[in-house]
């Protein structure tokens, strides 16, 4: 538990989580190792064998759009291949994660050897000036993993509930309500909280699950911007990006998807991250009292070199082979693939690199511990998850001129 006497925690009134989509740590932040060797990124020697056995090397030639088409497979069987390189438990009951199956997995989608190599591409820091700047100016997590080796909805469930209730898929309406969402917990205890989806034309299916009987807990992204401007943010905010290209409500133009899900334009997501940051940073009453976590729901099938670790099993939940699409059940006893995560606050030491292991269950764990204290009705995974507000550990707030600003769009 972080020291509650830390000045940053004493000042803290608001926590904001922005969860983006489907990019791995190495793909987005791997190039930062050249700037700070403490960041566990890429040195350029990392490879994966292709379907012919030829090593495909990492390359700083990722493109904003049009490169990862088709969308890389990130469902459970494909991620199993990506992590274990195609070795099954029948071949080796003690198999180890090698991270050697990404190119093979991408080849399976188009049967093109040349195209399969694109899964190894990553962005150089200059291509992602917003995310890279925030990662180097505040705190970057070397070991934030998705909660399970699977797709979006089950991973986002861990961010909301601390569990996916035994699911490893994109199924909807499966919550058995054995555990309450973090929003319900806070609301019932008299704390303010809200989940901001972009607009009615663009919200994840996760919102559908959460929205039942809880409409007061939701708002649009414009509601978030208005609340930030008026210094009226709730104590806990969760923000979803725009998931689709669609006409604006006023009919005056097109809204471009900002979630960064392949193959949406990554630059739109960069601007969205900047918009969220600016809304907090540019309000002098809000900025000193707010912590912002930027994180991605899962890796989207894209290469990362760090093997996911074992974790506390989320018992009693078990996904049977009919659900995993593999010969084996899944006991929720190992994490998914590493994703980008950055903690922003003027109370965070500049250039911090965090090496503790985190996962999406760390989000409700942190919010519950900070706002509610002792609360036992949580999943075993959440109870075991590390919390992150202890990194607001500076004795004095950083001077304003040491906290970067971005131009508004």
Secondary structure, 3 states (H helix, E strand, C coil): CCCCCCHHHHHCCEEEEEEECCCEHHHHHHHHHHCCCCCCCCCCCCEEECCCCCEEECECCCCCCCCCCCCCCCCHHHHHHHHHCCCCCCCCCCCCCCCCCHHHHHHHHHCCHHHHHHHHECCCHHHCHHHHHHHHHCEEECCEECCCCCCHHHHHHHHHHCCCCCCCCCCCCCCCCCCCCHHHHHHHCCCCEEEEECECCECCHHHHHHHCCCHHHEEEHHHHHHHHHCCCCCCEEEEECCCCCEECCCCCCEECCCCCCCCCCHHHHHHHHHHHHHHHHCCHHHHCCEEEEEEECCCCCCCCCCCCCECCCCCCCCECHHHHCCCCCECCCECCCEECEEEECCCCCCCEEECCCEECHHHHHHHHHHHCCCCCCCCHHHHHCCCCHHHCCCCCCCCHHHCCCCCCC
